[in-house]
Structure formats: structure tokens, C-alpha cells
């Protein structure tokens, strides 16, 4: 039975450029250079990252997105 994509969070199915995915991956690895603002805005909008007092951090949804895009 096909999965109902209407309930899938938009962060998992929204298109991302390879560069934005690379920024997300670098943040997850802890090797992130300064992220371009357009990548940061898109990833925040999709709830793939969140802003914390110590800086940006990947969310559980962001980790799931990286697994899905392998």
C-alpha cells in the first residue's frame, strides 16, 4: 500500500539543492563552515535546523532527511 504523503513533514519531501544538503550534512558532522544565508533560511523554514543560543543545530527531522537522501 502506498504511503500517504499528505502526512509527511514538508522538510522530508521539499526539494533542496545539493549545496543546501551539503550545508545540512556539514552541520550534522560538526564541520560546518559559515552557512550561506539562503541555505540557512530554507533549512530553518523546513524545520531541518533550529537556532539555539550556541548556534544553529540540526533537528531530528534534519537527521531523518539526511538518511532519506543517502
Backbone bond lengths (Angstrom), bond angles and torsions (degrees), N, CA, C in turn:
res aa  C-N    CA-C-N  psi(-1)  N-CA   C-N-CA  omega(-1)  CA-C   N-CA-C  phi
1 X - - - 1.454 - - 1.519 108.83 -
2 X 1.332 119.26 129.99 1.467 121.12 -179.11 1.529 111.36 -65.15
3 X 1.303 114.15 149.09 1.460 120.35 178.81 1.526 109.95 -75.42
4 X 1.300 117.35 139.76 1.466 122.33 178.71 1.525 108.31 -79.33
5 X 1.331 117.30 105.31 1.467 120.17 -175.74 1.520 112.92 -77.08
6 X 1.324 117.57 -8.56 1.464 119.38 178.37 1.519 111.83 -65.22
7 X 1.320 117.69 -23.52 1.461 121.03 -179.56 1.523 112.26 -97.73
8 X 1.321 117.57 -2.72 1.454 121.58 179.64 1.527 109.54 -75.36
9 X 1.333 118.70 130.46 1.470 120.12 177.72 1.527 111.10 -57.43
10 X 1.329 115.99 139.48 1.466 119.78 -176.26 1.520 112.30 -60.33
11 X 1.322 118.64 -25.22 1.462 121.10 178.65 1.514 113.41 -65.52
12 X 1.340 117.03 -21.79 1.460 120.18 179.44 1.517 112.95 -86.14
13 X 1.326 117.61 -26.28 1.466 119.74 -174.50 1.523 113.70 -113.93
14 X 1.318 117.77 -11.03 1.464 120.41 -178.84 1.527 110.01 -67.81
15 X 1.330 117.15 141.51 1.457 119.04 178.47 1.528 111.41 -67.78
16 X 1.322 114.77 138.98 1.473 121.83 174.54 1.518 108.05 -131.13
17 X 1.315 115.92 144.94 1.461 119.59 175.19 1.530 109.12 -71.65
18 X 1.305 115.90 161.03 1.465 119.97 176.88 1.526 110.23 -62.25
19 X 1.326 116.78 -33.74 1.468 120.47 179.49 1.531 110.72 -67.21
20 X 1.341 117.64 -40.26 1.472 120.88 178.12 1.518 110.31 -66.96
21 X 1.332 117.00 -39.89 1.467 119.91 176.20 1.523 111.11 -63.70
22 X 1.325 116.53 -37.71 1.468 120.44 177.76 1.527 110.38 -64.77
23 X 1.326 117.65 -38.68 1.464 121.13 177.16 1.526 110.66 -64.44
24 X 1.327 116.79 -41.60 1.462 121.60 178.03 1.521 110.66 -63.65
25 X 1.316 116.15 -44.09 1.456 121.24 179.61 1.525 111.48 -64.08
26 X 1.321 116.84 -42.24 1.468 120.75 178.87 1.524 110.92 -63.74
27 X 1.321 117.02 -38.56 1.461 120.70 177.36 1.524 109.97 -64.55
28 X 1.327 117.27 -41.15 1.464 121.51 178.86 1.526 111.31 -64.66
29 X 1.334 116.63 -36.12 1.467 121.72 -179.53 1.521 112.63 -79.61
30 X 1.318 116.69 -12.98 1.456 120.32 -177.18 1.511 113.41 79.74
31 X 1.324 116.69 16.81 1.469 121.30 -178.49 1.516 111.52 -114.78
32 X 1.322 116.77 24.27 1.458 120.43 -172.42 1.524 112.53 -73.81
33 X 1.341 116.00 119.73 1.465 118.66 167.27 1.531 107.24 -73.03
34 X 1.310 118.69 174.75 1.474 118.50 177.58 1.538 110.35 -53.00
35 X 1.326 115.85 126.68 1.461 122.06 -175.79 1.529 109.51 -82.80
36 X 1.340 117.28 135.50 1.466 119.21 174.98 1.531 110.44 -56.84
37 X 1.311 117.13 141.12 1.464 121.40 -175.45 1.523 112.73 -59.70
38 X 1.345 118.32 -35.19 1.465 118.91 179.59 1.531 111.59 -67.50
39 X 1.344 117.41 -33.78 1.468 120.32 175.85 1.529 109.35 -67.89
40 X 1.324 115.80 -46.17 1.463 121.29 -177.85 1.529 110.66 -59.93
41 X 1.328 116.85 -45.21 1.469 121.09 -179.21 1.526 110.82 -63.01
42 X 1.320 117.56 -43.40 1.466 121.42 -179.69 1.529 110.99 -65.87
43 X 1.332 116.98 -44.45 1.467 120.77 -178.90 1.528 111.49 -66.90
44 X 1.335 116.85 -36.59 1.465 120.21 175.27 1.529 110.71 -65.92
45 X 1.321 116.75 -44.55 1.467 121.66 -179.98 1.525 111.51 -59.06
46 X 1.324 117.46 -38.11 1.458 122.18 -178.88 1.527 112.87 -85.80
47 X 1.334 116.90 1.51 1.475 123.28 179.99 1.523 112.26 63.31
48 X 1.338 116.37 29.62 1.460 120.65 176.68 1.528 111.22 -86.80
49 X 1.345 116.25 -22.43 1.459 122.20 173.54 1.522 107.99 -133.66
50 X 1.316 115.39 163.92 1.461 120.67 175.61 1.519 108.36 -138.06
51 X 1.320 115.22 155.25 1.452 121.19 178.71 1.519 108.76 -93.65
52 X 1.309 115.53 128.19 1.460 122.03 177.11 1.521 107.76 -122.51
53 X 1.328 117.69 165.55 1.476 119.36 179.89 1.535 113.15 -56.46
54 X 1.330 117.07 -33.54 1.466 120.24 -179.75 1.526 113.39 -86.29
55 X 1.332 117.26 -2.50 1.463 121.31 177.96 1.521 111.28 130.59
56 X 1.318 115.67 -174.10 1.463 120.47 -179.56 1.525 110.21 -70.49
57 X 1.340 115.23 147.35 1.462 121.85 178.35 1.521 108.54 -140.39
58 X 1.310 115.72 146.04 1.460 120.79 177.95 1.529 108.90 -76.07
59 X 1.326 116.25 143.00 1.463 121.42 178.81 1.528 109.16 -93.35
60 X 1.316 116.35 172.20 1.465 119.62 176.86 1.530 110.17 -63.72
61 X 1.331 116.81 -34.52 1.462 120.45 175.77 1.537 110.54 -64.53
62 X 1.334 116.83 -38.30 1.455 120.66 176.97 1.523 111.97 -64.23
63 X 1.326 117.07 -40.02 1.472 120.57 176.37 1.532 110.70 -64.17
64 X 1.329 115.81 -40.70 1.458 119.73 178.18 1.528 110.83 -63.63
65 X 1.335 116.85 -39.07 1.473 120.91 178.24 1.524 110.86 -61.64
66 X 1.332 116.44 -41.58 1.467 118.98 179.33 1.520 111.08 -64.13
67 X 1.316 117.55 -37.44 1.469 121.10 178.03 1.525 109.71 -65.89
68 X 1.333 117.37 -42.56 1.460 122.21 -179.16 1.528 112.25 -65.57
69 X 1.320 117.13 -30.12 1.478 121.00 -174.95 1.518 113.17 -95.23
70 X 1.301 118.20 11.65 1.476 119.59 178.07 1.481 111.67 -66.91
